[in-house]
Amino acid sequence: MPVPRSRMHDTKLYDLLEVSPDATSAQIAK
């Protein structure tokens, strides 16, 4: 876990993407 993501972001991103944490982190960093 390179970046500290919040619960809301984590849930929303995972719910929309449903992919590996790498992609999720990239979205948050964006």
SVG drawing of the C-alpha trace seen along z (x, -y; Angstrom):
<svg xmlns="http://www.w3.org/2000/svg" viewBox="-19 -14 24 21">
<polyline fill="none" stroke="black" stroke-width="0.4" points="0.0,0.0 2.1,-2.9 -0.6,-5.5 -2.9,-5.9 -6.4,-5.8 -9.5,-6.6 -12.4,-4.2 -14.7,-6.1 -12.2,-6.4 -11.1,-2.8 -14.7,-1.5 -15.7,-3.7 -12.7,-3.0 -12.7,0.7 -16.4,0.8 -16.0,-0.9 -12.7,0.6 -12.6,3.9 -8.9,4.4 -5.5,4.7 -4.5,2.2 -1.9,0.8 -4.7,-0.6 -6.6,-1.9 -3.5,-3.8 -3.0,-5.3 -6.6,-6.6 -6.2,-8.1 -2.8,-9.7 -4.4,-11.1"/>
</svg>
